[in-house]
Amino acid sequence: MSVIRFWPWLLAMAVMFVWGLAAGEYKIFPHSQINYVKNLIDGDDGSRDPDEYIGSPKSVIIGQGDPLWGTRADVAMVGDSITAQGRWHEMFPGTSIVNRGVGGDTVGGVRERLPSIQAVRAKKYFLLIGTNDALFENPDDAFLGHYSAVIDGLQADGAQVFVHPILDCGDTPQCTPEVRDRIARLNTKIVDLARRKDARIIDLNGSLSDEDGLLPEVTWDGLHLNSEGFRRWREAIEPAVTAAGDDRS
């Protein structure tokens, strides 16, 4: 009887716990309100140094373990959770391909884990990074400095680098007009940077988004891709992935 009597409370506690985890992970309500109260307690007015760059130490730590396996591949997919969720071996059967996407990563994090990515000795690197930088409001100058270093590092051993501008976001509370404007602004600078460094540009937004953002049929949460989104990504890069490359043995 006691369990039956208290089950509504137990259910409410479980819902609150799950919602709390989601608020911390996806910065939904009441994430900003909690931060506001915390800042009041700490004596912080909540303002942020505009030159502060927010990275992802967790992603760097995760990536540092990759060289342990001594993996070599012809193609490496580099990025954050959008890349990490791709079933690249299944999308390109018979292709020597490795996934170097890490959830939550920023371009600064990719720069920090460059040695573990370079250890793959890939002939081709496909780079999609910047969503979290846009969400974190990282300063443009710092973002571009890290991005430039990442391209240089991936090209250092003669590999081809294929740059994907940041994917637009869609139907999610995180996708504010300010975030979309930031993505568009950064993408203009990414394209200019890639051209100056002779990196190939493959813009996925043409098939994955429209003027309203990421298409509902290609995403499961407004940020990440579903199977249809990955199918379109595969279609966009298949010629580059399967084209003959140099001998990097």
Backbone bond lengths (Angstrom), bond angles and torsions (degrees), N, CA, C in turn:
res aa  C-N    CA-C-N  psi(-1)  N-CA   C-N-CA  omega(-1)  CA-C   N-CA-C  phi
1 M - - - 1.454 - - 1.527 111.59 -
2 S 1.349 116.00 -40.33 1.463 119.65 -176.60 1.527 110.96 -63.36
3 V 1.332 117.44 -37.76 1.457 120.70 179.15 1.515 110.61 -65.69
4 I 1.346 116.47 -43.72 1.455 121.24 179.67 1.529 110.39 -62.28
5 R 1.355 116.07 -39.52 1.453 120.00 -177.82 1.522 112.16 -67.51
6 F 1.332 116.92 -32.53 1.463 120.56 -174.47 1.534 113.32 -99.77
7 W 1.348 116.67 -0.21 1.468 116.15 -175.49 1.526 113.10 -62.85
8 P 1.347 121.56 -32.84 1.483 118.20 176.50 1.524 112.26 -61.58
9 W 1.340 116.10 -37.83 1.464 119.78 178.86 1.522 110.96 -67.89
10 L 1.319 115.93 -40.68 1.460 119.69 178.13 1.522 111.12 -63.39
11 L 1.333 115.79 -41.20 1.459 120.08 178.65 1.530 110.83 -64.21
12 A 1.349 115.61 -42.36 1.471 119.64 179.31 1.518 111.13 -62.82
13 M 1.327 116.80 -40.78 1.461 120.63 179.15 1.525 110.98 -64.80
14 A 1.341 116.88 -39.16 1.465 120.44 179.18 1.520 110.89 -65.19
15 V 1.343 115.81 -42.54 1.468 119.95 178.85 1.519 110.55 -63.06
16 M 1.338 117.16 -43.56 1.465 121.22 179.59 1.524 110.90 -63.12
17 F 1.328 116.86 -38.26 1.462 120.46 179.83 1.526 110.94 -65.07
18 V 1.338 116.37 -47.34 1.467 120.52 179.82 1.521 110.66 -63.82
19 W 1.338 116.38 -41.68 1.470 119.56 179.48 1.532 110.86 -64.38
20 G 1.337 116.03 -36.43 1.465 119.58 177.59 1.513 111.75 -63.61
21 L 1.323 117.12 -41.94 1.460 120.25 176.57 1.521 110.79 -62.61
22 A 1.327 116.47 -42.92 1.464 120.43 179.96 1.526 111.30 -64.92
23 A 1.335 116.62 -37.96 1.470 119.89 179.23 1.517 111.09 -62.73
24 G 1.338 115.97 -40.45 1.459 119.45 179.20 1.513 113.06 -70.48
25 E 1.322 116.07 -37.32 1.464 120.59 -175.82 1.524 111.81 -78.99
26 Y 1.354 116.23 -42.68 1.461 120.08 -172.33 1.533 113.65 -109.06
27 K 1.353 115.39 2.61 1.469 121.45 176.21 1.535 112.55 57.87
28 I 1.337 115.07 40.51 1.457 120.18 175.41 1.530 108.99 -96.10
29 F 1.323 117.06 173.78 1.465 121.10 178.95 1.524 110.45 -52.36
30 P 1.354 117.78 133.26 1.463 129.00 6.04 1.538 112.96 -105.02
31 H 1.340 118.30 42.29 1.464 120.93 -175.73 1.518 111.87 -56.70
32 S 1.326 117.61 -51.27 1.461 119.83 -177.29 1.524 111.72 -66.48
33 Q 1.358 117.17 -35.30 1.460 120.33 179.33 1.532 111.27 -66.34
34 I 1.334 116.37 -39.15 1.464 120.31 177.90 1.526 110.05 -64.75
35 N 1.325 115.69 -43.36 1.462 118.98 177.93 1.520 111.53 -61.64
36 Y 1.324 116.69 -37.76 1.459 120.51 179.93 1.527 110.34 -62.35
37 V 1.333 116.36 -48.14 1.467 120.52 178.96 1.521 110.41 -62.04
38 K 1.331 116.55 -42.31 1.468 120.74 179.24 1.521 110.64 -59.78
39 N 1.334 116.33 -42.64 1.452 119.64 -179.79 1.525 111.95 -64.89
40 L 1.343 115.84 -35.48 1.458 118.78 177.14 1.522 111.14 -64.84
41 I 1.333 115.27 -41.42 1.468 119.86 -179.96 1.517 110.94 -67.38
42 D 1.323 115.98 -41.04 1.465 120.43 -177.72 1.530 113.30 -78.44
43 G 1.321 116.10 -8.85 1.452 118.31 -176.90 1.505 113.44 82.66
44 D 1.307 117.02 14.75 1.462 122.50 179.67 1.523 108.49 -97.72
45 D 1.329 117.35 133.96 1.455 119.42 -178.76 1.519 113.09 -80.15
46 G 1.329 116.53 1.48 1.457 120.61 177.71 1.497 113.99 86.69
47 S 1.320 117.50 -3.41 1.452 119.87 179.46 1.517 109.92 -75.56
48 R 1.322 114.85 161.02 1.456 120.47 -176.80 1.512 109.98 -129.75
49 D 1.318 115.21 139.70 1.451 120.17 174.15 1.524 107.97 -62.23
50 P 1.333 118.43 121.10 1.469 119.59 -177.30 1.523 113.60 -63.41
51 D 1.324 117.20 -16.49 1.462 120.69 178.61 1.532 112.92 -94.09
52 E 1.334 116.53 0.25 1.466 119.87 -178.28 1.522 110.09 -74.24
53 Y 1.343 115.73 131.67 1.465 120.75 176.84 1.521 108.50 -106.77
54 I 1.325 116.22 124.75 1.462 121.91 179.22 1.517 108.76 -97.45
55 G 1.310 116.64 119.82 1.450 121.28 179.74 1.517 111.49 -106.62
56 S 1.314 115.61 -162.03 1.461 121.14 -179.12 1.527 109.41 -137.05
57 P 1.337 117.49 82.47 1.475 120.41 -179.11 1.522 113.06 -55.07
58 K 1.341 116.31 -35.06 1.465 120.08 179.73 1.522 110.74 -59.23
59 S 1.324 116.31 -43.35 1.465 120.45 -178.55 1.516 111.36 -64.76
60 V 1.321 115.79 -38.17 1.468 120.09 179.00 1.520 110.23 -63.92
61 I 1.323 115.94 -44.04 1.474 120.41 -179.73 1.529 110.64 -62.25
62 I 1.347 115.70 -42.97 1.465 119.71 178.84 1.523 110.50 -61.01
63 G 1.331 116.67 -45.04 1.450 120.94 -176.91 1.509 114.44 -69.17
64 Q 1.329 116.69 -25.24 1.462 119.48 -177.30 1.526 113.09 -64.45
65 G 1.333 116.54 -21.13 1.457 119.27 -179.13 1.512 114.28 -83.35
66 D 1.331 118.22 -9.58 1.463 121.22 -175.09 1.534 114.28 -58.61
67 P 1.341 119.89 -42.51 1.469 119.25 -177.01 1.528 114.24 -65.21
68 L 1.339 116.44 -14.03 1.460 120.33 -178.50 1.526 112.28 -54.58
69 W 1.333 116.73 -31.80 1.460 120.52 -173.93 1.527 112.60 -90.36
70 G 1.313 116.49 -5.35 1.465 119.36 178.30 1.511 113.57 63.65
71 T 1.312 117.22 30.43 1.467 121.49 -176.33 1.522 111.67 -69.71
72 R 1.328 116.31 135.30 1.461 123.49 171.63 1.525 107.80 -122.76
73 A 1.325 116.54 143.94 1.461 120.08 -179.79 1.513 109.78 -154.04
74 D 1.313 115.95 156.20 1.464 121.06 177.20 1.524 111.71 -77.34
75 V 1.335 115.99 -31.65 1.456 121.26 -175.95 1.518 109.12 -129.49
76 A 1.343 116.29 137.01 1.460 121.22 176.75 1.524 109.30 -127.99
77 M 1.324 115.27 129.82 1.463 121.87 176.04 1.525 107.25 -97.08
78 V 1.324 117.03 122.30 1.465 121.79 -172.09 1.525 109.40 -120.52
79 G 1.332 116.25 132.87 1.454 118.66 178.07 1.507 113.42 168.11
80 D 1.336 115.72 -151.06 1.456 122.23 -177.71 1.531 109.79 -106.15
81 S 1.328 117.16 -147.42 1.464 119.84 -176.28 1.524 112.74 -67.19
82 I 1.332 117.65 -26.25 1.460 119.46 178.09 1.524 109.45 -61.13
83 T 1.316 116.31 -43.99 1.468 121.54 176.85 1.518 111.05 -72.55
84 A 1.328 116.02 -41.32 1.472 120.58 -175.24 1.519 111.95 -59.40
85 Q 1.326 117.66 -29.72 1.462 120.70 -176.45 1.525 113.41 -82.35
86 G 1.321 117.21 -3.09 1.457 120.31 -179.72 1.517 113.07 -76.01
87 R 1.320 117.54 138.58 1.466 123.08 175.21 1.531 107.79 -92.26
88 W 1.318 115.30 70.59 1.463 120.65 -169.11 1.521 113.23 -65.41
89 H 1.340 117.30 -36.55 1.467 118.91 177.62 1.522 111.94 -64.01
90 E 1.319 116.10 -33.69 1.458 120.36 179.59 1.523 111.39 -79.32
91 M 1.317 116.43 -32.29 1.468 119.60 178.76 1.520 112.04 -73.46
92 F 1.336 115.84 -28.33 1.464 120.48 179.95 1.530 110.10 -129.18
93 P 1.337 117.38 66.10 1.465 120.16 179.62 1.522 110.47 -61.98
94 G 1.297 115.25 137.53 1.459 119.84 -179.33 1.512 113.27 88.03
95 T 1.330 117.52 -7.54 1.461 121.21 177.84 1.522 109.42 -98.94
96 S 1.317 116.05 137.41 1.466 120.76 175.87 1.526 107.72 -78.11
97 I 1.333 116.12 98.55 1.463 121.32 -173.30 1.521 110.24 -136.79
98 V 1.333 116.70 143.03 1.455 121.10 -177.60 1.522 109.11 -132.35
99 N 1.324 115.59 147.60 1.458 122.32 -178.74 1.522 109.97 -98.86
100 R 1.338 116.15 119.06 1.467 121.52 176.62 1.522 109.50 -121.24
101 G 1.324 115.28 38.31 1.454 120.79 171.54 1.514 109.36 -92.67
102 V 1.334 116.70 139.73 1.460 121.63 179.25 1.524 108.52 -132.21
103 G 1.316 116.67 127.63 1.452 121.39 -178.29 1.516 112.81 -57.93
104 G 1.331 116.07 136.21 1.447 122.00 176.81 1.510 115.17 83.38
105 D 1.328 117.65 1.36 1.456 119.48 -172.40 1.525 112.30 -75.16
106 T 1.322 114.02 156.65 1.459 123.95 174.39 1.519 107.83 -119.30
107 V 1.333 117.06 172.45 1.464 118.74 178.42 1.526 110.30 -66.26
108 G 1.335 117.20 -30.05 1.460 119.45 174.93 1.516 111.83 -65.63
109 G 1.347 116.28 -36.83 1.455 120.20 176.99 1.511 111.98 -66.87
110 V 1.338 116.69 -40.54 1.465 120.35 176.41 1.524 110.02 -60.42
111 R 1.324 116.01 -40.13 1.472 119.32 178.64 1.524 110.88 -62.15
112 E 1.324 116.71 -41.33 1.465 120.08 -179.23 1.525 112.05 -66.58
113 R 1.326 116.99 -33.79 1.466 118.77 -179.12 1.523 113.05 -98.23
114 L 1.325 116.60 18.40 1.464 120.53 177.94 1.529 113.54 -52.45
115 P 1.345 119.29 -44.09 1.472 118.10 -179.10 1.530 113.21 -56.13
116 S 1.332 116.68 -38.43 1.469 119.11 -179.99 1.519 111.33 -71.68
117 I 1.330 117.41 -28.83 1.465 120.97 176.92 1.528 109.92 -76.22
118 Q 1.321 116.69 -43.96 1.464 121.17 179.94 1.526 111.82 -63.64
119 A 1.324 116.54 -25.14 1.462 120.12 -179.49 1.521 112.33 -62.69
120 V 1.315 117.24 -19.65 1.461 121.66 178.03 1.532 111.09 -68.19
121 R 1.336 116.53 -27.00 1.460 123.14 -177.81 1.530 111.52 54.72
122 A 1.334 114.24 47.41 1.462 119.67 -179.30 1.523 111.36 -74.20
123 K 1.311 114.75 154.62 1.461 120.87 172.87 1.522 110.93 -82.18
124 K 1.339 115.60 -27.85 1.461 121.10 -176.73 1.527 109.47 -138.67
125 Y 1.323 114.54 134.13 1.455 120.87 175.34 1.529 108.59 -119.30
126 F 1.331 115.91 131.23 1.460 121.44 175.26 1.526 107.47 -109.26
127 L 1.320 115.81 118.92 1.467 121.50 -170.76 1.529 110.95 -113.12
128 L 1.330 115.91 118.80 1.464 122.22 172.91 1.527 107.42 -130.03
129 I 1.317 116.91 105.72 1.461 120.77 -175.94 1.531 108.79 -151.84
130 G 1.328 115.48 148.08 1.453 119.60 175.30 1.516 115.29 135.25
131 T 1.328 117.89 -13.25 1.466 119.74 179.97 1.515 111.39 -58.41
132 N 1.334 116.26 -47.84 1.467 119.43 -179.03 1.518 111.70 -69.08
133 D 1.324 117.58 -31.77 1.464 119.86 174.39 1.520 110.44 -60.80
134 A 1.334 116.24 -42.08 1.460 119.96 178.69 1.525 111.17 -65.95
135 L 1.329 116.98 -40.96 1.458 121.01 179.21 1.526 111.55 -67.52
136 F 1.342 116.42 -35.85 1.466 121.51 -178.82 1.538 112.80 -81.31
137 E 1.337 116.39 -5.43 1.469 121.86 -177.96 1.530 111.43 59.84
138 N 1.311 116.08 39.39 1.461 119.12 177.97 1.527 110.45 -66.61
139 P 1.329 117.18 142.65 1.467 120.39 -177.26 1.522 112.13 -63.28
140 D 1.318 115.59 142.02 1.462 121.08 -176.16 1.520 112.59 -58.04
141 D 1.318 117.78 -44.21 1.463 121.06 -176.04 1.526 111.07 -61.65
142 A 1.335 116.25 -44.36 1.464 119.70 178.85 1.520 110.31 -65.89
143 F 1.320 116.22 -42.45 1.467 120.90 178.62 1.521 110.60 -57.15
144 L 1.320 117.04 -50.15 1.463 120.90 -177.10 1.524 111.63 -67.92
145 G 1.331 117.52 -33.55 1.457 119.60 176.18 1.516 111.53 -62.60
146 H 1.338 115.70 -44.34 1.468 119.82 177.56 1.527 110.84 -66.16
147 Y 1.318 116.29 -42.11 1.466 120.72 -177.68 1.523 110.63 -62.76
148 S 1.328 115.74 -42.91 1.467 120.55 178.29 1.522 111.02 -60.48
149 A 1.334 116.24 -43.27 1.462 120.40 179.77 1.524 111.60 -65.84
150 V 1.329 117.03 -35.02 1.463 120.62 178.98 1.531 110.14 -65.92
151 I 1.319 117.31 -46.45 1.466 119.84 178.63 1.526 110.18 -61.01
152 D 1.340 116.69 -44.97 1.469 120.34 178.96 1.526 110.82 -58.53
153 G 1.324 116.17 -43.34 1.460 120.00 -178.51 1.512 112.82 -65.78
154 L 1.316 116.82 -40.13 1.461 120.41 179.87 1.523 111.80 -71.38
155 Q 1.318 116.97 -29.78 1.463 121.29 179.23 1.523 112.98 -85.08
156 A 1.317 117.11 -10.01 1.467 120.98 -169.56 1.516 113.86 -57.24
157 D 1.320 116.83 -33.62 1.465 120.45 -176.95 1.526 112.02 -101.98
158 G 1.327 115.70 20.15 1.457 119.64 175.95 1.511 115.61 87.99
159 A 1.320 117.90 8.99 1.466 120.51 -179.09 1.525 111.11 -76.77
160 Q 1.323 115.40 156.16 1.460 121.39 172.51 1.525 108.94 -84.00
161 V 1.322 116.18 139.64 1.462 121.04 178.01 1.527 108.55 -117.99
162 F 1.318 115.29 126.84 1.461 122.42 177.42 1.520 107.95 -110.89
163 V 1.303 116.76 116.40 1.461 122.92 -174.82 1.524 110.53 -98.23
164 H 1.333 115.42 127.07 1.457 121.77 171.96 1.524 108.41 -101.44
165 P 1.321 119.83 118.36 1.469 119.36 169.99 1.527 109.73 -54.92
166 I 1.319 116.37 156.81 1.465 121.83 -177.52 1.524 110.46 -59.30
167 L 1.314 116.59 135.98 1.457 120.48 175.70 1.524 110.59 -66.32
168 D 1.321 116.53 139.52 1.448 120.35 171.92 1.530 108.03 -66.15
169 C 1.322 116.93 160.12 1.456 120.52 177.55 1.516 109.19 -105.52
170 G 1.323 115.93 168.64 1.455 120.22 -173.86 1.512 113.45 -129.06
171 D 1.308 116.24 -132.60 1.462 122.71 -172.32 1.526 110.85 -79.50
172 T 1.326 115.79 86.02 1.454 122.92 177.33 1.522 108.14 -156.53
173 P 1.338 118.04 146.29 1.469 119.72 -179.15 1.532 113.33 -57.47
174 Q 1.319 117.48 -26.37 1.460 120.76 179.80 1.525 112.79 -70.62
175 C 1.338 115.87 -22.35 1.466 120.22 -174.71 1.525 109.92 -86.84
176 T 1.309 115.67 72.87 1.454 121.41 178.61 1.531 110.05 -80.59
177 P 1.322 118.01 163.08 1.471 119.36 174.91 1.520 112.57 -56.17
178 E 1.341 116.16 -34.27 1.461 119.83 179.43 1.518 111.30 -66.27
179 V 1.328 116.75 -40.46 1.466 120.53 179.04 1.524 110.16 -66.02
180 R 1.330 117.06 -42.32 1.466 120.12 179.29 1.526 111.21 -64.06
181 D 1.323 116.25 -39.88 1.468 119.65 176.77 1.525 110.99 -63.91
182 R 1.318 115.57 -39.01 1.472 119.93 -179.98 1.527 110.09 -65.77
183 I 1.319 116.98 -42.50 1.468 120.93 178.20 1.526 110.19 -60.76
184 A 1.319 116.62 -45.70 1.470 120.06 -179.75 1.527 110.66 -62.08
185 R 1.330 116.64 -41.94 1.469 120.02 -179.54 1.525 110.95 -65.40
186 L 1.323 116.62 -44.56 1.465 120.28 179.75 1.527 110.93 -65.01
187 N 1.322 116.34 -37.84 1.471 119.41 -179.03 1.523 111.56 -62.90
188 T 1.317 116.93 -38.53 1.464 119.64 176.63 1.523 110.38 -59.53
189 K 1.315 115.98 -40.95 1.463 120.37 -179.06 1.522 111.97 -74.68
190 I 1.337 117.10 -34.29 1.464 120.89 177.21 1.522 110.29 -63.35
191 V 1.326 116.71 -46.07 1.460 120.80 -179.83 1.530 110.50 -61.10
192 D 1.324 117.24 -43.76 1.463 120.62 178.77 1.525 110.78 -62.57
193 L 1.326 116.64 -43.23 1.462 121.11 179.72 1.525 110.81 -63.65
194 A 1.325 117.48 -45.72 1.466 121.98 -179.19 1.523 111.27 -60.70
195 R 1.318 116.77 -40.98 1.457 120.00 179.20 1.521 111.30 -64.44
196 R 1.315 116.10 -40.38 1.467 119.32 -179.34 1.526 111.79 -67.47
197 K 1.319 116.05 -24.63 1.464 120.15 -178.72 1.530 112.13 -101.57
198 D 1.319 117.37 9.95 1.463 122.11 178.73 1.520 112.77 59.00
199 A 1.323 116.20 33.45 1.461 120.50 172.88 1.527 108.19 -91.88
200 R 1.331 115.91 146.06 1.463 120.64 178.73 1.527 109.57 -76.02
201 I 1.319 117.43 141.09 1.459 122.80 179.74 1.525 108.97 -110.21
202 I 1.328 115.74 124.42 1.466 120.88 174.72 1.522 106.75 -126.43
203 D 1.315 115.91 101.25 1.464 121.42 -176.60 1.525 109.73 -86.25
204 L 1.325 115.49 114.27 1.463 121.08 -178.32 1.526 112.88 -81.71
205 N 1.326 116.49 -14.70 1.463 119.13 -175.20 1.530 112.69 -64.02
206 G 1.325 116.99 -25.92 1.450 119.60 179.96 1.517 113.46 -60.30
207 S 1.330 116.78 -32.14 1.464 119.99 -178.96 1.527 112.91 -107.44
208 L 1.342 117.13 -7.89 1.463 120.17 -175.35 1.525 113.82 -113.46
209 S 1.316 117.66 -12.96 1.466 119.76 -176.58 1.518 110.93 -143.99
210 D 1.332 114.72 165.42 1.461 121.04 173.50 1.520 107.79 -135.87
211 E 1.333 117.72 -161.12 1.466 120.10 -176.17 1.524 113.02 -64.99
212 D 1.335 116.80 -17.85 1.465 120.82 179.26 1.524 112.89 -94.21
213 G 1.311 116.85 -1.81 1.459 120.19 179.14 1.519 112.56 112.67
214 L 1.317 116.03 -160.75 1.459 122.23 -179.09 1.523 109.86 -60.03
215 L 1.323 115.85 129.91 1.461 120.85 -176.10 1.537 111.52 -65.06
216 P 1.325 118.21 137.17 1.470 120.76 -179.13 1.530 112.70 -57.50
217 E 1.329 117.17 -32.51 1.467 119.20 -175.74 1.527 113.79 -76.21
218 V 1.345 118.35 -6.25 1.468 119.61 -178.31 1.525 112.59 -114.83
219 T 1.332 117.89 6.13 1.463 120.12 -176.63 1.517 111.18 -138.28
220 W 1.326 115.84 151.96 1.460 118.94 177.51 1.535 112.29 -105.28
221 D 1.345 116.55 -9.49 1.464 118.49 -179.02 1.525 113.86 -146.21
222 G 1.316 117.63 7.29 1.454 120.48 -178.87 1.513 114.17 89.98
223 L 1.332 117.05 -7.63 1.463 121.82 178.61 1.522 112.29 -126.83
224 H 1.328 116.11 -45.34 1.463 121.75 -175.13 1.530 110.51 -99.26
225 L 1.319 115.11 158.19 1.456 120.41 -175.88 1.526 112.45 -91.33
226 N 1.321 115.17 147.63 1.458 120.51 170.35 1.529 108.77 -96.01
227 S 1.322 116.72 -169.30 1.466 119.34 -175.62 1.524 112.04 -63.36
228 E 1.328 117.39 -35.93 1.462 119.84 178.08 1.529 110.75 -66.74
229 G 1.316 116.55 -37.89 1.455 119.81 176.60 1.517 111.95 -63.06
230 F 1.325 116.13 -43.18 1.462 119.65 178.04 1.529 111.65 -68.24
231 R 1.325 116.80 -32.34 1.459 118.42 177.07 1.527 110.32 -62.45
232 R 1.316 115.87 -42.29 1.464 119.69 178.74 1.529 111.31 -68.47
233 W 1.329 116.51 -37.05 1.472 119.87 176.42 1.522 109.61 -61.95
234 R 1.330 115.42 -46.32 1.458 119.20 178.97 1.523 110.92 -58.48
235 E 1.309 116.62 -44.38 1.460 121.17 -179.39 1.530 111.52 -60.35
236 A 1.332 115.82 -36.65 1.462 120.17 -177.56 1.525 112.94 -71.48
237 I 1.333 117.05 -31.30 1.471 119.30 -174.66 1.525 113.85 -106.99
238 E 1.325 117.39 -6.45 1.470 119.59 -175.91 1.530 113.43 -53.22
239 P 1.336 119.68 -45.50 1.484 118.35 179.63 1.525 112.17 -59.71
240 A 1.322 117.24 -38.92 1.464 120.36 -179.01 1.524 111.70 -73.13
241 V 1.326 116.12 -38.25 1.468 120.07 -179.28 1.521 111.40 -66.50
242 T 1.325 116.75 -43.30 1.459 120.86 -172.86 1.508 114.21 -88.98
243 A 1.340 117.79 -9.87 1.470 119.76 177.95 1.507 110.67 -63.95
244 A 1.321 116.87 146.14 1.449 120.63 -179.81 1.528 110.17 -63.05
245 G 1.338 115.61 139.57 1.453 120.98 179.52 1.512 111.47 -120.96
246 D 1.329 116.14 -173.68 1.446 120.23 -178.96 1.511 110.97 -78.78
247 D 1.308 116.58 169.03 1.469 122.77 -179.83 1.511 108.08 -90.36
248 R 1.358 116.12 111.25 1.455 120.19 -179.03 1.511 111.43 -112.02
249 S 1.333 118.78 24.75 1.456 120.93 -176.16 1.515 111.44 -69.93
